[in-house]
Structures are given as C-alpha cells and as structure tokens.
Amino acid sequence: MKFTQIHKDLLLVLSMVVAFGGLASWGELSERVALFSRHYEALQLDEWPLILLVMSLGLLWFAWRRTQEAQQQIQERTHSENKVQELLKHNSDLLQRLFTAQEDERLALARELHDEMGQTSTAIRTEVALLQRDSSVVHEALQAVRRIDQSAKHLSQMTRQMLQRLRPPALDSMGVEEALRALCNDWQNSSQIPCACRVSQVPHGLNDYACVTVYRIVQEALTNIARHAQAKHVQVELMQDQQGLHLTIEDDGQGMADTQAVHAGFGLLGMQERVASLDGKLTISSQPGLGVHLSILIPKVSL
C-alpha cells in the first residue's frame, strides 16, 4: 500500500516535469526569459535559475534528511510498542501465577481445614451425644454438654463457610456451570434478591484457572451488589462464541456516577486484575439509577 502511493507520487512528478518540458520547448521559454532579463541586468535575473536550482537541490536534501529521521522515529516507536507488549504479556503471566499460587494455597488450606476441623468437630459432637445418653450426668453438666454441642455445631458451620470461600467444592464436583447456578441460588436465598443465572455453550475442557477466575468474579460482583447496589433483580450470563468466553453481570440498582473511578474497596480492581491475567477485557457501563452492567471477555487462547 505504501509503495503504491509512492509510485503514484513519482509518476505525478514525472508527468509534471515532462509536461513542463514540452511546454517550455514549444514556447521557447528560456529565450523569452533571456530577452526579458536583459532589461533588468542590474537585478541579475539571469542568475536566478541557477540559484533556484541550488535551492531545489537543498530542499531535496532537507526532505531526504527529514524522511530518514521520521523513519528512525517510527522504528524506535515500533520497538517501544513491542517492548510494551512484551512487558504487558509478562505482567499478565505474573498475575496468573500469583492468582494460581493464591488458589493453590486456598485449596491446601481448605483441605487442611476439612481434615482437621471437620474431624475435630465430629469427634466433639460424638462425645457430646454419648454424654447426653448417660442418665448419671447431673443437670449442670448436661447443660454444659448442650452448650458444647451448640459450639461444635457453630464451629462446623463456620468451617463449611470458610471452605466454601476458600475453594468452592461445586467447582470440583459439578463443574463451572452448576457451580455458578449454585452460587447464584445461595446468594439469592441469603440476600432475598432474585438472581437469574444462564449458562450455555461452555466448553467442557475449560482449564481450572479460567473456571476459578469466572467463579471468583461472579462471587465478588454479587457481594458488591448485595453491599452497595440496592438492586431488585440481578442477571448473570455465561456463554462462549468464536471470540472466547463471555460473562455478563447486570443489576437494576442505584448505579455509579463515574465508572472510570475504579476503587479497590469495591472489588472492581481485583476483577480487572483477574481478567488481565487471562488477557481478557472488562467493560463497566453504568448510570445513576440504572444499575451496573459488567461485561467480561476472556479470549479463546486463554481457555
């Protein structure tokens, strides 16, 4: 494309030179200029053609130098852009490794909690059940046993909640589709806000990191909605097309005045970092009183 335009420009210049040469030959332009300049010998008009020729050569040299400098600047800019892309890619890899290490640590902690805390709570409740069957236990001791039983139940419930936050078991047992439906259903029951969840055309070979990332984004978004949005309805949709994986989360709450003012306290910065670790794109659109629309695209190459 560039060389074609250069050829057109050169052809235009050559045509102008040939046309002017033909016109000058036909009208004997040099002789006319010589006759005209004789009347103004004091002004040395006959010397001006050579002066203009030298000036033209100087302008050609000046244009050539500026062209070389422009090409050098383009090359430097291209090199800088390539370097920036490499740094962005490196940063994306570092983010993915960071979040992967974080999820691995959560998984290890969840297993340890399940093995240690779960077994301990079960053992306490077993001993409590034996004591409650013993008729020789005095009333005060029986009341203490019941309190221990309530504490063990609370400890067991708290452990299940911590396990759910650390590593959702539904991801491993049911897959991302059912895990998202279960998450939305549990959130709807706890917040009393209707939440519609639609999942379609999700690949079965989706890697674990992408599954965890999608789950965490939806989890964080629903938490933000419950805390800040004052919404009456929420919609979560996950689907795949030729571009990649599309995740949209929409509510009809109070919205945000400035979607560019992403604050870490609202969890949006964490979402952006997770999406960036998969070379994805996060778009936030909102107006006061019209809710918030989150649109996330994770490219196929990251799945």
VENKA-V952025 format. One record per helix or strand of 3 or more residues. SS is the DSSP state (H for helix, E for strand). FROM is the first residue (numbers start at 1). TO is the last residue. Records with the same first field share a line. If there is no record, write none. Layout:
BEGIN
SS = FROM-TO, FROM-TO
END
This chain:
BEGIN
H = 2-27, 29-38, 41-43, 45-133, 139-166, 169-173, 175-191, 208-229, 264-266, 268-277, 300-302
E = 194-200, 233-240, 244-251, 281-286, 292-299
END
